[in-house]
Amino acid sequence: MNDAPKNVAEPDEATRTWWEATREHRLVVQVCGDCGHAQHPPRTLCTGCGRTDTLGHHDSDGTGVVDACTVVMRAPDADHEAPYVVARVRLPEGVILLSNIVTDDPHAVRIGDPVTVSWQPLDDGRALPVFRPVFTPQEN
Amino acid sequence: MTVAIVGAAECDLGSTGLSILGLQTQAITRALADAGLSLADVDGIATTSVARFSATSLAEHLGIQPAWTDSTFAGGSAYEMFVARAAQAIEAGQCHTVVISYASNQRSAKSRSLGGVYEAHTPEAQFEQPYGPLYPASYYAMAAGQYLHKYGASREDLAEVAVAAREQALLNPRAFRYDAGPLTVDDVLGAKPLSTPLTVADCCLVTDGGGAIVLTSLERARDLPKPPVLVLGYGESTTNASMTAVDDLTVTGAVASGAAAFARAGLTPADVDVAQLYDSFTITVLLSLEALGFCAPGEAGDLVRSRGLPLNTSGGGLSYCHPGQFGVLLLVEAVRQLRGECGDRQVADAEVALAHGTGGILSTHATVLLGVDR
């Protein structure tokens, strides 16, 4: 298990909308209103079509699939306590987020596992999205 | 191509207690002596990690005012990129003799951290650092996990890369693990886990060290004491800064950098007699072998196990030396193999060598093909 860090680097004009949504526990994805391209992290141009004036955000449904994962066995700092899972989580929109899979059994997490978002509070009122395994009947 | 490498040398390796500039000076003066040249001949400098203005600081330290410099910061692949840039600058007439050098005292200075360094203004500080990945190890670990999952490969396939590297290090008196004895697959699998599926034995060393090479025109090279090593081709590809940009972690920028280098040289992987592939982690070698076309996807484990391709003959970053950026030492070993200077580890009749650098988190890729002067 890992304890969330209490502080995360400040948002900028590109990422503020994304972080503000976390205060309401909404996971959003930046999408281009012109070409429909979804991208993460949020930025000031669409890497699909190059436009800078058509970017918006839409609410993701909070589900995802583990795209890649590793169990960190030696923590890099005092905010984390090994072992814990670092994973790439692929959202239905196609974008990939780096995150943690919060579970009592870190070594059981596999590529392809379905996961759902969970929130860890930060000191400034924002929240950090992490993911938990979704237990399907065949796993029980 | 009309440019050749005419000098190559290491600085002191291992745990030296020396400064970065002191180690740089060793590497450069030794490489120039190897080339039969002096600092007065040098009008081009390429280096990184000396200071914020790396080439500038190094040039002043050496007491020269170069007509060309490059400090492209691309991690371990920068030195293969520098070969391309230097060849172009020499061919264009901007400068005549270039020194490419690197040195680090990271072991003595204990300057390496498991989590890496995040700059607060970057997207990664907001979207990656909070989750505590080891940088770069956890990214390579996730790539390894995808590789094992995709191809049904095993941790033993990864471990074999470290075993093969140790075999080479036992033949290289300058290797950090020269006296360490053989390594077994079980040793690697049983080593302390770092970021699964990688153990500490899947990871490169943390040592002091570095090296330098000297390049000049082939015309001039033919008048110098050592046989020239020709720059036959080069290519590069930059793919990602973050851990989430690349869709498939098992397909790297080495596909593009290798294809460009082979096309420029008019060669194929079958022409390569000896390969020096950046081995920051065992997985890096498997991915690079496949991306560069030495074998089909999923078959690199078998290729390494067969010892069918002379590979990382110095002992590599895993067992010889890894000073943070290993790229220049790939070039030093490639040059020595082509000159026939490698003693017990010499690959017989090596005429074409490949050096492939990888930087960051599989971020930057640069391939160089070198050959003897026929």
Interface residues (C-beta under 8 A of the other chain):
Chain A: N2 A4 P5 V8 A9 E10 P11 D12 T15 W19 H40 P41 R43 D67 A68 C69 T70 V71 V72 M73 R74 A75 P76 D77 D79 H80 Y84 V86 A87 R88 V95 I96 L97 L98 S99 N100 H107 I111 L128 V130
Chain B: S113 L114 G115 G116 Y118 A120 H121 P123 A125 Q126 F127 E128 Q129 P130 Y131 G132 P133 L134 Y135 S138 A141 M142 A143 G145 Q146 H149 K192 P193 L194 S195 T196 P197 L198 S242 M243 T244 D247 L249
